Amino acid sequence: MYELVPMEIAASGMRGQQVRLGVISSNLANARSTRQPDGSGAYKRRQVIFEANQLPSFQDMLQTATASSSGAGSSASSSELTLTDAQQRSKWLLEEHLRGVAQPEIEATDSFRTEYDPSHPDADPATGLVKYPDINVMSEMTDMISASRDYEANLAVMRNTRDMVYQLIDLLKS
């Protein structure tokens, strides 16, 4: 049902922020990890990359609209649109292009920091340096607050949309 697109867009944003919160939590939990579960090097900081679902260019939308009105066998000129043509184009736009946030990607970084601690079991025997993930706890906490607020904003969109639908139903009843 394409009439509730704002809720679908907000839900995709909430899913994206949920993934982001999980990745941030993992980074914070492994801020001092010098070894991954498989025994290889230090934990690699991960970050979430978001990409918005893009609208087509105006030229592409115009070509699609012109092709659909000329292919429908309509006797009206291309500048005169019937209500059903406009509704079909709106439905096409909503169903095909307004889908919110694309599936977020998780990317691992290869940056590390080193500390001198020759007594550490994972220290390099020659130099005494220990390799730690390049995770700034304060930066991660700031990102966590941002992700939490973004999630709350999407939740507010869902609540407001729900309230507007209920108000519309009440108006239609009376």
Secondary structure, 3 states (H helix, E strand, C coil): CHHHHHHHHHHHHHHHHHHHHHHHHHHHHCCCCCCCCCCCCCCCCEEEECCECCCCCHHHHHHHHHHHHHHCCCCCCCCCCCHHHHHHHHHHHHHHHCCCECCCEEEECCCEEEEECCCCCCCCCCCCEEEEECCCHHHHHHHHHHHHHHHHHHHHHHHHHHHHHHHHHHHHHC
